[in-house]
């Protein structure tokens, strides 16, 4: 018998499209990485700094987003070797979604919630 951690969560084909979408992009770190990559291609350490994620979490999130087709990885083998991450067309298609969320937040979230850190 496999452990609960080894099982992946299956998305119900009859589930609401919003729920299905959030299963793909809904974690804090996935959203942070996708949002940061909207400005363009970035190296791993740039994403680490801008998102505040630790290296292990960021690596896992980038792998997940790559497997789902949101992010692509490019390696430059010249010395020093550099790895770059950018959005695919699927990832870039989320830009209007982020714009709408930011608009909603500006209208409905208190200022102290938006400036908290």
SEKEDO-623624 format. One record per residue (C-alpha): x negated, y negated, z; residue number from 0. Coordinates in Angstrom, 3 decimals. Last residue first. Example, Ala and Ser with C-alpha at 12.3 -4.5 7.8 and 13.67 -1.06 7.14 Angstrom:
BEGIN
NODE        X        Y        Z doti
NODE  -13.670    1.060    7.140    1
NODE  -12.300    4.500    7.800    0
//
This chain:
BEGIN
NODE        X        Y        Z doti
NODE   -4.899  -42.042    4.646  116
NODE   -1.624  -43.942    4.732  115
NODE   -1.081  -46.604    2.036  114
NODE    1.945  -44.999    0.366  113
NODE    3.613  -43.974    3.633  112
NODE    3.012  -47.490    5.059  111
NODE    4.720  -49.006    2.002  110
NODE    7.867  -46.977    2.547  109
NODE    8.730  -44.557   -0.238  108
NODE   11.742  -45.128   -2.469  107
NODE   10.993  -47.583   -5.228  106
NODE    7.236  -47.239   -5.594  105
NODE    7.500  -43.495   -5.058  104
NODE   10.032  -43.210   -7.889  103
NODE    7.754  -45.103  -10.253  102
NODE    4.781  -42.951   -9.229  101
NODE    6.866  -39.799   -9.772  100
NODE    7.958  -41.090  -13.186   99
NODE    4.385  -41.822  -14.264   98
NODE    3.265  -38.383  -13.014   97
NODE    5.952  -36.738  -15.158   96
NODE    5.042  -38.945  -18.127   95
NODE    1.427  -37.692  -17.855   94
NODE    2.381  -34.012  -17.664   93
NODE    1.963  -33.520  -21.430   92
NODE   -1.763  -34.030  -20.905   91
NODE   -1.954  -30.668  -19.147   90
NODE   -0.250  -28.806  -22.003   89
NODE   -2.428  -30.635  -24.534   88
NODE   -5.421  -29.392  -22.544   87
NODE   -6.786  -31.462  -19.706   86
NODE  -10.491  -31.865  -19.125   85
NODE  -13.261  -30.269  -17.103   84
NODE  -16.990  -30.652  -17.623   83
NODE  -19.805  -28.340  -16.535   82
NODE  -23.388  -29.589  -16.727   81
NODE  -26.665  -27.701  -17.165   80
NODE  -29.613  -30.018  -16.467   79
NODE  -31.138  -29.414  -18.904   78
NODE  -29.050  -28.855  -22.002   77
NODE  -26.444  -26.113  -21.600   76
NODE  -23.411  -28.346  -21.748   75
NODE  -20.444  -26.339  -20.469   74
NODE  -16.857  -27.187  -21.316   73
NODE  -13.900  -26.109  -19.194   72
NODE  -10.254  -26.439  -20.142   71
NODE   -7.336  -27.374  -17.939   70
NODE   -3.564  -26.839  -18.144   69
NODE   -3.550  -23.378  -19.777   68
NODE   -2.377  -21.293  -16.830   67
NODE   -5.755  -19.552  -16.565   66
NODE   -7.512  -22.931  -16.604   65
NODE   -5.260  -24.315  -13.873   64
NODE   -6.019  -21.268  -11.726   63
NODE   -9.785  -21.516  -12.332   62
NODE   -9.729  -25.245  -11.575   61
NODE   -7.777  -24.594   -8.375   60
NODE  -10.188  -21.881   -7.226   59
NODE  -13.253  -24.056   -7.894   58
NODE  -11.638  -27.008   -6.143   57
NODE  -10.808  -24.929   -3.083   56
NODE  -14.325  -23.519   -2.825   55
NODE  -16.009  -26.885   -3.416   54
NODE  -13.967  -28.772   -0.803   53
NODE  -11.161  -30.981   -2.039   52
NODE  -11.386  -34.756   -1.484   51
NODE   -9.733  -35.386   -4.852   50
NODE  -12.085  -38.078   -6.179   49
NODE  -15.277  -36.652   -4.694   48
NODE  -14.665  -33.038   -5.758   47
NODE  -13.471  -34.164   -9.171   46
NODE  -16.705  -36.100   -9.716   45
NODE  -18.660  -33.105   -8.407   44
NODE  -17.040  -30.793  -10.980   43
NODE  -17.652  -33.094  -13.932   42
NODE  -14.884  -35.159  -15.443   41
NODE  -13.018  -35.466  -18.742   40
NODE  -10.371  -38.151  -18.904   39
NODE   -8.135  -40.469  -16.885   38
NODE   -5.405  -37.797  -16.711   37
NODE   -8.014  -35.544  -15.109   36
NODE   -7.441  -37.163  -11.710   35
NODE   -3.698  -36.444  -11.825   34
NODE   -4.224  -32.796  -12.779   33
NODE   -6.755  -32.369   -9.983   32
NODE   -4.511  -33.964   -7.334   31
NODE   -1.452  -32.022   -8.493   30
NODE   -3.317  -28.728   -8.344   29
NODE   -4.707  -29.630   -4.930   28
NODE   -1.381  -30.486   -3.327   27
NODE    0.332  -27.426   -4.789   26
NODE    3.243  -27.831   -7.181   25
NODE    1.732  -27.234  -10.612   24
NODE    2.817  -23.740  -11.685   23
NODE    5.391  -22.776   -9.015   22
NODE    6.635  -26.364   -9.253   21
NODE    7.561  -25.787  -12.876   20
NODE    9.547  -22.624  -12.092   19
NODE   11.386  -24.452   -9.317   18
NODE   12.252  -27.311  -11.680   17
NODE   13.324  -24.838  -14.363   16
NODE   15.862  -23.329  -11.925   15
NODE   15.265  -19.647  -11.324   14
NODE   16.695  -17.022  -13.666   13
NODE   13.272  -15.708  -14.719   12
NODE   12.404  -15.331  -11.036   11
NODE    8.762  -16.283  -10.605   10
NODE    6.625  -13.462   -9.299    9
NODE    4.427  -14.157   -6.306    8
NODE    1.102  -12.436   -6.492    7
NODE    0.386   -9.571   -4.129    6
NODE   -3.108   -9.157   -2.697    5
NODE   -2.390  -11.435    0.276    4
NODE    0.612   -9.299    1.280    3
NODE   -1.715   -6.265    1.526    2
NODE   -1.427   -3.410   -0.919    1
NODE    0.000    0.000    0.000    0
//
